[in-house]
């Protein structure tokens, strides 16, 4: 088996337990994990798996480590995922691989990328820094929100997503305030699982589409982009999906299925303001001149065009400027 581990955890007791548990079945280890899953990292991990004749891999870390694992899995290797953040990659057949030279992130959905097994252990998340907890928790919240109003969503998914919203919005502030709160960590990890299940059974739309383009072009962490963009996208979509927004607001304790479609966006802005993450795109170092090419590229994205409300390039530019 090949062990894929995010660099920050290579010397941790959790990584050592995995090495000891695998014993002689461990044939190699890959630690060159970078944000947004660069093509070079996937190619290198695949080459190592082939060199060592690995027929399975264990990936421990956030969305990037599990993303590298998914890239290896596309080559026919069975994948076990151990998430240490709340990004939710372990539950979806979606993998995004970045061409850094072109500044493009290619996102594909393939059943082969879905991990065969996901192991959730809240103790692995206890030392996760507050900013990463906040950003990846907002990423999970975005999964739930988008699943609630996806164009092709089945009737089973929104109730699951709404329960995910309840758990995330209640436990995320507790985890940020006290990272060693095991009960809150477990609750947030459960919410992230529900979120990942939800987006795995729904079509992604404007929010994820624009964040993928931003991430590919700028390299800013996906969770940070999710946190910044989510309330702006919710505000944009509010008048097109008022029933879903009312249910989301109720799950966030912002009003029980309120007729005010903007209540959910306001509650999300308030949550964002309370967390240790950048509040605007400019705070991440993104320059204003990047916004137009991002809007142009995102407008052509099938993911963006799957949004329940039609989105034009000018709409995207206005949305990005509001978030900048």
LUMTI-842418 format. One line per 3 residues: number of its first residue (from 1); their letters; for each residue x, y, z of C-alpha. Coordinates in steps of 0.05 Angstrom, whole numbers, plus 32768, in hexadecimal, padded with zeros to 4 digits. Layout:
BEGIN
NUM> a> X/Y/Z ~ ... $
//
This chain:
BEGIN
1> xxx> 8000/8000/8000 ~ 8015/8047/7FF2 ~ 800E/807A/802B $
4> xxx> 7FFD/80C1/8014 ~ 8003/80F2/804D ~ 7FFD/813E/8050 $
7> xxx> 8041/815C/8063 ~ 802A/817A/80A5 ~ 8017/8135/80C0 $
10> xxx> 8053/810C/80AA ~ 8073/810D/80EF ~ 8031/8107/8115 $
13> xxx> 801E/80CC/8141 ~ 7FE2/80C1/8113 ~ 8010/80B6/80D7 $
16> xxx> 803D/8089/8100 ~ 8001/805E/8115 ~ 7FEE/8055/80CB $
19> xxx> 8035/8040/80BA ~ 8036/800F/80F3 ~ 7FF2/7FF4/80E2 $
22> xxx> 8004/7FE8/8099 ~ 8045/7FC7/80AC ~ 8065/7FA1/8073 $
25> xxx> 802A/7FB3/8046 ~ 8045/7FFB/8043 ~ 8070/7FFE/8004 $
28> xxx> 8079/804A/7FFD ~ 8066/808E/8017 ~ 8055/80CE/7FF1 $
31> xxx> 8056/8112/8015 ~ 805D/8144/7FDC ~ 8015/815C/7FE5 $
34> xxx> 8005/81A3/7FD0 ~ 7FC4/81CC/7FCD ~ 7F96/81C2/7F92 $
37> xxx> 7FB6/8180/7F80 ~ 7FEA/8193/7F4B ~ 7FF0/8164/7F10 $
40> xxx> 8039/8159/7F21 ~ 8027/813E/7F66 ~ 7FF5/810D/7F49 $
43> xxx> 8026/80F5/7F14 ~ 805D/80EB/7F48 ~ 802E/80C5/7F78 $
46> xxx> 8016/8099/7F3F ~ 805D/808A/7F2A ~ 8070/8077/7F71 $
49> xxx> 8033/8049/7F76 ~ 8046/8027/7F34 ~ 808F/8021/7F49 $
52> xxx> 807C/8000/7F8B ~ 8044/7FD5/7F6B ~ 8012/7FF3/7F9D $
55> xxx> 7FCB/7FDB/7F92 ~ 7FAE/8007/7FC9 ~ 7FBC/804A/7FEA $
58> xxx> 7FAC/806C/802C ~ 7FA5/80B8/8028 ~ 7FA5/80E0/8069 $
61> xxx> 7F9B/812B/8069 ~ 7F6E/8160/804D ~ 7F4F/8166/8008 $
64> xxx> 7F93/816D/7FE6 ~ 7FB0/812C/8003 ~ 7F71/8106/7FF4 $
67> xxx> 7F6F/8127/7FAF ~ 7FB4/810A/7FA0 ~ 7F9A/80C7/7FB8 $
70> xxx> 7F5F/80CE/7F88 ~ 7F8F/80DD/7F50 ~ 7FB3/809C/7F60 $
73> xxx> 7F70/8077/7F65 ~ 7F5F/808C/7F1E ~ 7F9A/8060/7F0A $
76> xxx> 7F78/8022/7F27 ~ 7F90/8025/7F70 ~ 7F5E/801B/7FA8 $
79> xxx> 7F5C/8057/7FD7 ~ 7F50/805D/8022 ~ 7F45/80A5/803A $
82> xxx> 7F51/80C0/8080 ~ 7F3A/8109/8080 ~ 7F5B/8139/80B1 $
85> xxx> 7F33/8176/809B ~ 7EEA/8182/8089 ~ 7EF2/8189/803D $
88> xxx> 7ECA/814A/802E ~ 7EF3/8130/7FF4 ~ 7EF2/80EA/8012 $
91> xxx> 7EA8/80E1/8001 ~ 7EA5/80F9/7FB9 ~ 7EBA/80DC/7F75 $
94> xxx> 7ED2/8122/7F62 ~ 7F1B/8133/7F59 ~ 7F3A/8176/7F45 $
97> xxx> 7F81/8176/7F29 ~ 7FA5/81B7/7F1A ~ 7FD1/81C9/7EDF $
100> xxx> 7FFB/81FD/7F02 ~ 801D/8216/7EC3 ~ 7FDA/8225/7EA3 $
103> xxx> 7FB9/823B/7EE4 ~ 7F7F/820B/7ED7 ~ 7F5D/81DA/7F06 $
106> xxx> 7F3B/81A0/7EE2 ~ 7F03/8181/7F0A ~ 7EE9/813D/7EF6 $
109> xxx> 7EB6/810C/7F12 ~ 7ECB/80C3/7F0D ~ 7EB2/8088/7F38 $
112> xxx> 7EFA/806E/7F39 ~ 7F0F/80AA/7F62 ~ 7EDF/809A/7F9B $
115> xxx> 7F05/807D/7FD8 ~ 7EF2/8035/7FE8 ~ 7EF3/8047/8032 $
118> xxx> 7EF1/8087/805B ~ 7F08/8086/80A4 ~ 7EF0/80BF/80D1 $
121> xxx> 7F17/80CA/8112 ~ 7F0A/810C/8135 ~ 7F4B/8104/815D $
124> xxx> 7F72/810F/811D ~ 7F52/8154/8117 ~ 7F61/816D/815D $
127> xxx> 7FA1/8191/8149 ~ 7F84/81B0/810A ~ 7F93/81FB/810D $
130> xxx> 7F56/8229/8116 ~ 7F5D/824B/80D1 ~ 7F5F/8207/80AD $
133> xxx> 7F25/81EE/80D8 ~ 7EFD/822C/80C5 ~ 7F0D/822B/807B $
136> xxx> 7F00/81E1/8070 ~ 7EC2/81E5/809C ~ 7EA7/821B/806F $
139> xxx> 7EB8/81EE/8034 ~ 7E8B/81B9/8053 ~ 7E54/81EC/805D $
142> xxx> 7E59/81FE/8014 ~ 7E4E/81B5/8000 ~ 7E0E/81B4/8029 $
145> xxx> 7DF4/81F6/800E ~ 7E00/81E5/7FC5 ~ 7DE1/81A0/7FCE $
148> xxx> 7DA1/81C0/7FE9 ~ 7D92/81E3/7FA7 ~ 7DB7/81B9/7F73 $
151> xxx> 7D90/81B3/7F32 ~ 7D8D/8167/7F32 ~ 7D8D/8159/7F7C $
154> xxx> 7D64/811D/7F93 ~ 7D31/8124/7FCC ~ 7D5E/80FF/7FFD $
157> xxx> 7D99/812F/7FF9 ~ 7D7F/8172/8014 ~ 7D6A/8156/8058 $
160> xxx> 7DB0/8138/8060 ~ 7DD0/817A/804B ~ 7DA4/81A1/807C $
163> xxx> 7DBA/8174/80B5 ~ 7E02/8180/809F ~ 7DF5/81CC/80A2 $
166> xxx> 7DD9/81C5/80E8 ~ 7E16/819F/8101 ~ 7E49/81CA/80DD $
169> xxx> 7E2E/820E/80F2 ~ 7E28/81F8/813B ~ 7E6A/81D4/8142 $
172> xxx> 7E99/81FD/8116 ~ 7E9D/8239/8145 ~ 7EA9/820A/8180 $
175> xxx> 7EE2/81E7/815B ~ 7F02/822A/814A ~ 7EFB/8242/8192 $
178> xxx> 7F16/8202/81B1 ~ 7F39/81D4/8181 ~ 7F3F/819C/81B4 $
181> xxx> 7EF3/8197/81BE ~ 7EEC/814E/81A7 ~ 7EA0/814E/81A8 $
184> xxx> 7E9E/818C/817C ~ 7ED2/816E/814D ~ 7EAA/812F/8147 $
187> xxx> 7E6B/8156/8138 ~ 7E8E/8180/8104 ~ 7EAC/8143/80E3 $
190> xxx> 7E67/8124/80E1 ~ 7E4D/8163/80C0 ~ 7E85/8161/808D $
193> xxx> 7E73/8118/807E ~ 7E2B/812C/8072 ~ 7E42/8166/8047 $
196> xxx> 7E6E/813A/801C ~ 7E37/8106/8014 ~ 7E08/813E/7FFF $
199> xxx> 7E35/815D/7FC9 ~ 7E47/8117/7FB0 ~ 7DFD/810E/7FA1 $
202> xxx> 7DF1/8152/7F81 ~ 7E0D/817B/7F47 ~ 7E3D/81B2/7F5C $
205> xxx> 7E2C/81F7/7F44 ~ 7E43/8240/7F45 ~ 7E66/823F/7F88 $
208> xxx> 7E93/8204/7F7C ~ 7E9E/8217/7F33 ~ 7EB8/825C/7F41 $
211> xxx> 7EE3/8244/7F7C ~ 7F03/820F/7F50 ~ 7F16/8244/7F1C $
214> xxx> 7F30/8274/7F52 ~ 7F59/823E/7F72 ~ 7F78/8226/7F31 $
217> xxx> 7F8C/826D/7F1E ~ 7FA3/8288/7F62 ~ 7FB7/824C/7F8C $
220> xxx> 7F8F/8266/7FC7 ~ 7F76/822D/7FF3 ~ 7F34/8210/7FDD $
223> xxx> 7F16/8215/8023 ~ 7F28/825F/8029 ~ 7F08/826E/7FE5 $
226> xxx> 7ECA/8247/7FFA ~ 7EC4/8270/803A ~ 7EC9/82B2/8016 $
229> xxx> 7E9D/82A3/7FDA ~ 7E65/827B/7FFC ~ 7E3A/82B4/8018 $
232> xxx> 7E41/82DD/7FD8 ~ 7E2A/82A2/7FAD ~ 7DF1/8294/7FDD $
235> xxx> 7DDA/82DC/7FD7 ~ 7DDD/82D8/7F8B ~ 7DB3/8298/7F8A $
238> xxx> 7D82/82AB/7FC0 ~ 7D49/82C4/7F94 ~ 7D4C/8286/7F67 $
241> xxx> 7D48/8252/7F9F ~ 7D21/8274/7FD8 ~ 7D06/8233/7FF5 $
244> xxx> 7D4B/8214/7FFA ~ 7D67/8254/8018 ~ 7D30/8255/804B $
247> xxx> 7D3F/820E/8060 ~ 7D8A/821F/8064 ~ 7D7B/825C/8090 $
250> xxx> 7D51/8230/80BD ~ 7D8A/81FD/80C4 ~ 7DB9/8237/80D6 $
253> xxx> 7D88/8252/810A ~ 7D80/8290/80DF ~ 7D35/8288/80DC $
256> xxx> 7D09/824B/80D4 ~ 7CFD/8245/8089 ~ 7CFA/8290/8086 $
259> xxx> 7CDB/82B4/804B ~ 7D17/82E2/804B ~ 7D42/82BE/8016 $
262> xxx> 7D80/82E7/8029 ~ 7D80/82D0/8072 ~ 7DAC/8294/8063 $
265> xxx> 7DE0/82BF/8040 ~ 7DE0/82F1/807A ~ 7DEA/82B8/80AC $
268> xxx> 7E24/829E/8082 ~ 7E44/82E3/807F ~ 7E3E/82E7/80CB $
271> xxx> 7E5D/82A2/80D3 ~ 7E97/82B5/80A5 ~ 7EA3/82F5/80CC $
274> xxx> 7EAB/82CC/810C ~ 7EE0/829D/80EF ~ 7F2C/82A5/80E8 $
277> xxx> 7F2C/82A4/809C ~ 7F34/82DC/8068 ~ 7EF3/8301/805C $
280> xxx> 7F02/831B/8016 ~ 7F28/8302/7FD9 ~ 7F59/833C/7FDE $
283> xxx> 7F6C/8324/8024 ~ 7F89/82E5/8004 ~ 7FB6/830C/7FD5 $
286> xxx> 7F89/8303/7F98 ~ 7F91/8340/7F6B ~ 7F57/8365/7F4C $
289> xxx> 7F70/8359/7F05 ~ 7F66/830E/7F0E ~ 7F1B/8315/7F15 $
292> xxx> 7F0A/8320/7ECC ~ 7F2F/82E2/7EB1 ~ 7F11/82B9/7EEA $
295> xxx> 7ECB/82D1/7ED8 ~ 7ED8/82C1/7E8F ~ 7EF1/827A/7E9E $
298> xxx> 7EBB/826C/7ED1 ~ 7E84/8282/7EA2 ~ 7E97/8249/7E73 $
301> xxx> 7E98/8216/7EAC ~ 7E63/81DF/7EA8 ~ 7E62/81E0/7EF4 $
304> xxx> 7E51/822A/7EF6 ~ 7E1D/8221/7EC0 ~ 7DFB/81EB/7EEA $
307> xxx> 7DE7/8221/7F1B ~ 7D9C/8225/7F29 ~ 7D9E/826F/7F15 $
310> xxx> 7DBC/8282/7ED1 ~ 7E01/82A1/7ED8 ~ 7E21/82D0/7EA5 $
313> xxx> 7E69/82E6/7EA2 ~ 7E54/832B/7EBA ~ 7E2F/830B/7EF5 $
316> xxx> 7E6F/82E6/7F07 ~ 7E99/8325/7F03 ~ 7E69/834B/7F2F $
319> xxx> 7E68/8310/7F61 ~ 7EB4/830D/7F63 ~ 7EBB/8359/7F6B $
322> xxx> 7E8A/8356/7FA6 ~ 7EB5/8320/7FC6 ~ 7EF6/8345/7FB6 $
//
